[in-house]
Amino acid sequence: MPTAALFHIRDTRPDAPRYQALLDDLNDGAVTALRDAGWTVALHPAAERPLETLLDAARHADVVVILGGEDVDPRAYGSTDLRPHWSAYDPVADEAQLAVIRDTVAAGRPLLGICRGMQLVNVAFGGTLHQDISGHRRSECDPFVATGVRFERPDPISTSGELLCSHHQSVDRLGEGLDATARAADGTIEAVRHRDVPVWAYQWHLEHPRSAARQLVPVMASLLAADASERIA
């Protein structure tokens, strides 16, 4: 039975319960779909555990997953806040998740980034982010937009149906060793993979309850299988 360690962040602002409910719904979608598919899954709040505890959890998992949440602090990639509208950063979570990514990569273990997780993967490899883009989320009760993408290499979910995204930041300069593997019609990078280590990342929410069984589960299985075949080779 494969194991997955999922690292998430919590929005503790008293005025943002709806956003936390959205994150909880996405996290539940991931956990439920993976458990139904036979995975052993554990959720780890990145800003609420000692770093060594987080690293230990990542080191004992078959696949590490970095989930979505707040904007990445631009100081992590050598910039300043250029957004037109202010919202809080969580630098403690940024530092913890970046440390988990770098430790996992150094050990050559499989890692998946989703939304904020993809952005952190890019930053971990020295890349930068566009701090504010339009057209990739809604402001209504349902913030998700079904996006069309052009896959630039084979992907286990290229024919899996609607791809649900909700983001206003995206990859700008790609990190070292990363290739764009899917783009939206406006050129926004929607998926990346590393050339040398088992690191895949997606900007859309393949863990959404409507998508997780069709998208997250096959991606996790494919990432694990790709890592196994590389080790045998």
Number of C-alpha atoms within 10 A of each C-alpha: 7 15 18 23 22 24 26 22 24 19 18 10 10 6 8 10 12 11 16 16 13 15 21 15 14 21 20 17 20 25 21 17 21 24 15 11 15 12 19 16 18 14 18 18 15 24 20 13 12 10 17 12 12 21 17 11 19 25 17 12 21 20 25 25 27 28 25 27 22 19 21 23 21 18 10 18 17 11 12 11 11 11 13 8 7 8 8 11 15 17 16 14 24 22 18 21 28 20 17 27 27 14 15 22 19 10 10 15 20 24 29 24 27 24 27 26 27 28 29 31 32 28 24 21 19 17 20 22 19 16 20 14 13 9 12 20 18 15 8 7 7 10 14 19 17 14 18 17 20 15 16 13 9 9 15 16 17 15 10 13 12 16 22 21 24 21 24 16 21 22 24 16 13 20 19 14 14 22 16 19 21 24 19 15 11 9 10 19 21 24 27 27 22 19 12 11 19 21 26 24 28 23 28 24 25 26 27 24 19 15 20 22 21 18 23 24 24 18 20 24 17 15 20 18 13 13 21 13 9 11 9 6 6
